[in-house]
Amino acid sequence: MERRSIPIPVTDAPALGPASVDHAFSLMGTHMRLIIGSPTTATAVDPQDARAAALELLEDYNRRLSRFREDSDLCRLNADPRETIPASDLLRSAVSTALQAAEFTGGLVDPTLLGRLEDAGYTQSWDRARRLELREALEGPRPAPQAAAADPGAAWRSVSVDDAAGTITRPAGLRLDTGGTGKGHAADLVAALLEGYDSWAIDCGGDLRLGGTAGAVREIEVEHPFTGETIETIRARDGAVATSGLRSRIWRAPDGSVRHHLLDPSTGESAFTGLVAVTALAPTAVEAEALAKAALLSGPERARAVLQRHGGIAIREDGSVDRIGRLEPAPRIRLRIPTTRGT
């Protein structure tokens, strides 16, 4: 995880009492954190009950959509030989979200690359003991940096979701992986449970969604993937921030090559684009996650266009930092005002 998100009120924000819930836990192979303030509507349940509901949602999401559990809805879909398969509401929502992200990113965030991800060695739930240090990984032999591109075949376009019929249709044998948008989707689902509180935040392993009726400004620290030092503090009242990077899941294959989980759809290989981490801002966690991944896969030059609308940060292999959009430093303008001499 390239960023530890610790939302705290800043001095010019409305006063907030201590959070009723501040719960850190591990799920989906990553660290998570849930913060819930005080209820502000008659329909909002006690914060501890909201915490229990949010955890139940996340645990159910992980159980039913994990590609590492043979009994999950996703694995049963992938094992089914039929083209059109009855699917649960949650699975249809997750697949629809993944397809929307593919459309939104021009195919860079592609949910049909599961086989290539397994070929790269990512066949089981992530074991942190496998992780290479990022500097070590970049010092070894690897392809020259090159921007990723969409798969010309665009297999994801052959997948459709029919909510009225309760089905998913895809070519027989085509397997899907909703992991590319899973944490953001889960964060957005939790956010829907928390609208009646003065402040709240859910951090799903680097995909952060925050809000609250008090409109408090929060500070979100962005860390450098090489040093761990804070390089930017983002101030936000609501919306989402997501980070995508190589550091969290990068390993050495048996042949000695370096692999990671962010694939170039056009080649099916781990993408080395010249960027090692990207943080993106957006209204929702799914959109922020998709933007962060698309920007990283696009490489340093194209990332600016991807992030310009909502803002973001791109960190290059040499450690330099590009601040984009609303995070760009304000230009300094010097004006010389001539004095007027009295007569």
C-alpha positions in Angstrom: 0.0 0.0 0.0 1.5 3.3 -1.1 -0.5 5.5 1.2 -1.6 5.3 4.8 -4.8 7.3 5.0 -5.3 9.0 8.3 -8.2 11.4 8.1 -8.1 14.0 10.9 -10.0 17.3 11.3 -7.9 20.4 10.4 -8.0 23.7 12.3 -10.5 25.5 10.0 -13.0 22.7 9.9 -16.3 22.4 11.9 -15.7 21.0 15.3 -16.1 17.2 15.5 -16.3 15.1 18.6 -14.2 11.9 18.9 -15.1 9.2 16.4 -17.6 6.7 17.8 -15.8 4.1 15.8 -12.2 3.9 14.7 -11.5 0.3 13.7 -8.5 -1.0 11.9 -8.5 -4.6 10.5 -7.3 -6.8 7.6 -9.4 -8.2 4.8 -9.0 -8.9 1.1 -5.3 -9.4 1.6 -4.8 -5.7 2.7 -5.2 -3.3 5.6 -8.5 -1.5 6.1 -9.8 1.2 8.4 -13.3 2.3 9.3 -14.1 5.6 11.0 -17.7 6.6 12.0 -18.7 9.7 13.9 -22.0 10.6 15.5 -25.4 10.0 13.9 -27.2 13.1 12.6 -30.4 11.7 11.2 -33.3 9.8 12.8 -32.7 6.8 10.5 -29.0 6.5 11.3 -28.4 3.5 13.6 -25.9 3.5 16.6 -22.3 3.8 15.2 -21.4 0.4 16.6 -24.3 -1.1 14.8 -23.2 0.7 11.6 -19.7 -0.7 12.2 -21.1 -4.2 12.4 -23.1 -3.7 9.2 -20.1 -2.4 7.3 -17.9 -5.3 8.4 -20.6 -7.8 7.5 -20.8 -6.2 4.0 -17.0 -6.3 3.5 -16.7 -9.9 4.8 -19.6 -10.9 2.5 -18.0 -9.1 -0.4 -14.7 -10.9 0.1 -16.3 -14.3 0.6 -18.5 -14.1 -2.5 -16.2 -12.3 -4.9 -12.7 -13.7 -4.1 -11.1 -15.4 -7.0 -9.2 -17.5 -4.5 -12.2 -19.3 -3.1 -13.7 -22.1 -5.2 -17.1 -21.6 -3.6 -17.3 -17.8 -4.3 -19.9 -16.5 -6.7 -17.1 -15.3 -9.0 -15.3 -18.7 -9.1 -18.6 -20.5 -9.8 -19.2 -18.1 -12.7 -15.8 -18.7 -14.1 -16.2 -22.5 -13.8 -19.6 -22.5 -15.5 -19.5 -23.8 -19.1 -22.6 -22.0 -20.1 -22.5 -18.6 -21.9 -25.4 -17.1 -19.9 -25.3 -17.7 -16.2 -27.7 -16.7 -13.3 -25.8 -14.4 -11.1 -26.4 -12.8 -7.7 -27.1 -9.1 -7.2 -23.7 -8.5 -5.8 -21.9 -10.4 -8.6 -23.8 -8.5 -11.2 -23.0 -5.2 -9.5 -19.3 -6.1 -9.3 -19.1 -7.2 -13.0 -21.1 -4.1 -14.1 -18.7 -1.9 -12.2 -15.6 -3.6 -13.8 -17.1 -3.2 -17.3 -17.8 0.4 -16.6 -14.2 0.9 -15.5 -13.0 -0.8 -18.7 -15.2 1.6 -20.8 -14.1 4.6 -18.7 -10.4 3.9 -19.1 -10.5 2.8 -22.8 -9.8 -0.8 -21.9 -6.7 -0.2 -19.7 -8.5 -1.5 -16.6 -9.5 -4.9 -18.1 -11.4 -7.5 -16.1 -10.7 -10.3 -18.6 -6.9 -10.8 -17.9 -7.2 -13.4 -15.2 -5.4 -16.1 -17.1 -2.4 -13.8 -17.8 -2.4 -12.7 -14.1 -2.1 -16.4 -13.1 0.6 -16.9 -15.8 2.6 -14.1 -14.1 2.5 -16.1 -10.8 -0.4 -14.4 -9.0 -2.4 -17.6 -8.4 -3.2 -17.4 -4.6 -4.1 -14.9 -2.0 -1.3 -12.4 -1.6 1.5 -13.5 0.7 3.5 -10.4 1.8 6.5 -12.6 2.3 6.8 -12.8 -1.5 7.1 -9.0 -1.9 10.3 -7.6 -3.3 11.5 -4.2 -2.2 10.6 -1.7 -4.9 14.2 -0.4 -5.4 15.6 -3.9 -5.7 12.9 -4.8 -8.2 13.7 -1.8 -10.4 17.4 -2.4 -10.3 17.1 -5.8 -11.8 16.6 -6.7 -15.5 13.2 -5.8 -16.8 11.6 -4.3 -20.0 12.3 -0.7 -21.0 9.6 1.6 -19.8 6.7 1.8 -22.2 3.1 3.0 -22.0 0.5 0.2 -21.8 -2.3 -0.1 -24.3 -5.7 -1.7 -24.5 -6.1 -5.2 -25.8 -7.1 -4.9 -29.5 -9.4 -7.9 -29.0 -11.3 -6.1 -26.2 -12.8 -9.3 -24.9 -14.5 -7.4 -22.1 -16.9 -5.9 -24.7 -18.4 -9.4 -25.2 -19.5 -9.5 -21.6 -23.0 -8.2 -20.6 -25.1 -8.0 -17.5 -28.8 -8.2 -17.5 -30.3 -7.1 -14.2 -33.8 -7.7 -15.2 -33.1 -11.3 -16.0 -30.5 -11.7 -13.2 -27.8 -13.0 -15.6 -24.3 -12.4 -16.9 -23.4 -13.4 -20.4 -19.9 -14.0 -21.7 -18.3 -16.3 -24.3 -18.0 -19.8 -22.9 -14.6 -20.2 -21.1 -13.9 -16.5 -20.7 -13.0 -15.9 -17.0 -13.5 -12.6 -15.2 -11.6 -10.9 -12.4 -13.3 -8.0 -10.6 -10.3 -7.4 -8.4 -9.2 -4.3 -10.4 -12.1 -2.4 -9.1 -13.0 -4.5 -6.1 -11.7 -2.4 -3.3 -13.1 0.8 -4.7 -16.5 -0.9 -5.3 -16.5 -2.2 -1.7 -15.6 1.2 -0.3 -18.5 2.8 -2.2 -20.9 0.2 -1.0 -19.9 0.9 2.6 -20.2 4.6 2.0 -23.9 4.1 1.2 -24.4 2.9 4.7 -22.8 5.9 6.4 -24.6 8.9 4.9 -26.4 9.8 8.2 -23.3 10.5 10.3 -21.4 13.8 10.9 -18.2 12.2 9.7 -17.0 8.9 8.3 -14.3 7.3 6.2 -13.6 3.9 4.9 -10.1 2.9 3.7 -10.0 -0.3 1.7 -6.2 -0.9 1.3 -5.5 2.5 -0.3 -8.9 3.2 -1.7 -10.4 5.8 0.5 -13.9 7.2 0.5 -14.9 9.9 3.0 -17.8 12.2 3.8 -20.2 13.4 6.5 -23.0 15.9 7.2 -20.7 18.2 9.2 -18.6 19.0 6.0 -15.4 18.7 8.0 -12.2 19.1 6.0 -9.9 16.1 6.4 -6.2 15.7 5.7 -5.0 12.7 3.8 -1.3 12.0 3.7 0.3 10.6 0.6 3.5 8.7 1.1 6.5 8.3 -1.2 6.8 4.6 -2.2 10.6 4.6 -1.9 11.0 6.5 1.4 7.7 6.3 3.2 7.9 10.1 3.8 4.8 12.2 3.4 5.1 14.1 0.1 1.6 15.7 0.0 -1.3 16.3 2.3 -4.6 16.4 0.5 -7.5 18.3 2.1 -11.0 17.1 1.2 -14.5 17.2 2.7 -15.9 14.3 0.7 -15.2 12.2 -2.3 -12.5 9.6 -2.8 -8.7 9.2 -3.0 -7.1 6.0 -4.4 -3.5 4.9 -4.9 -2.3 2.3 -7.4 1.4 1.3 -7.4 3.9 -1.5 -7.9 5.2 -1.7 -4.3 2.3 -3.6 -2.7 2.4 -6.6 -5.0 5.7 -7.1 -6.8 7.6 -10.4 -6.8 10.4 -12.4 -8.6 9.3 -15.2 -10.8 11.0 -18.6 -10.9 12.9 -17.5 -14.1 14.3 -14.5 -12.2 12.2 -11.9 -13.9 10.3 -9.2 -11.9 6.5 -9.4 -12.1 3.7 -7.4 -10.5 -0.1 -7.3 -10.6 -0.7 -4.4 -13.0 -0.8 -5.8 -16.5 -0.5 -4.2 -19.9 -3.7 -5.5 -21.6 -2.1 -5.4 -25.0 0.7 -7.9 -24.0 -0.6 -9.6 -20.8 2.7 -8.8 -19.2 3.5 -6.8 -16.1 3.5 -3.1 -17.2 6.7 -1.0 -16.6 5.7 2.4 -17.8 8.1 4.7 -16.0 5.7 5.3 -13.1 5.8 3.4 -9.8 2.7 4.9 -8.1 -0.2 7.2 -8.8 -2.7 8.8 -6.4 -6.0 10.0 -7.9 -8.9 12.1 -6.6 -12.5 11.5 -7.8 -16.1 11.7 -6.5 -16.2 7.9 -5.9 -13.7 5.3 -4.9 -14.3 3.2 -8.0 -13.6 6.2 -10.2 -10.5 7.1 -8.2 -9.2 3.5 -8.4 -9.8 3.3 -12.1 -8.1 6.7 -12.7 -5.1 5.7 -10.6 -4.6 2.5 -12.5 -5.2 4.0 -15.9 -2.8 6.8 -15.2 0.0 4.5 -14.0 -0.5 2.2 -17.0 -0.4 5.3 -19.3 3.1 6.3 -18.3 4.4 9.8 -17.2 3.4 11.8 -20.2 -0.2 10.5 -20.7 -0.9 10.3 -17.0 -1.4 14.1 -16.9 -4.4 13.9 -19.2 -5.9 11.1 -17.2 -5.6 12.9 -13.9 -6.1 16.5 -15.0 -9.9 16.8 -14.2 -9.9 15.8 -10.6 -6.2 16.0 -9.7 -3.6 13.5 -8.7 0.1 12.7 -8.1 2.3 10.5 -10.2 5.7 9.2 -9.0 8.3 8.2 -11.5 10.9 5.5 -11.3 13.6 8.0 -10.5 11.6 9.2 -7.5 10.5 12.5 -8.9 6.9 13.6 -8.2 4.4 15.2 -10.6 1.5 17.1 -9.1 -1.4 17.3 -11.5 -4.6 19.3 -11.7 -5.8 20.8 -8.4 -2.6 19.5 -6.7 -0.3 21.5 -8.9 1.5 24.3 -7.1 -0.1 27.6 -7.7 1.9 29.8 -10.0 3.6 32.8 -8.3 2.8 36.0 -10.1 4.8 39.1 -9.4 3.4 42.5 -10.1 5.3 45.7 -9.9 3.0 48.6 -9.1 4.6 51.9 -10.1 4.5 54.7 -7.6 3.0 58.0 -8.5 5.0 61.0 -7.4 3.0 64.0 -6.2 3.6 67.3 -7.9 
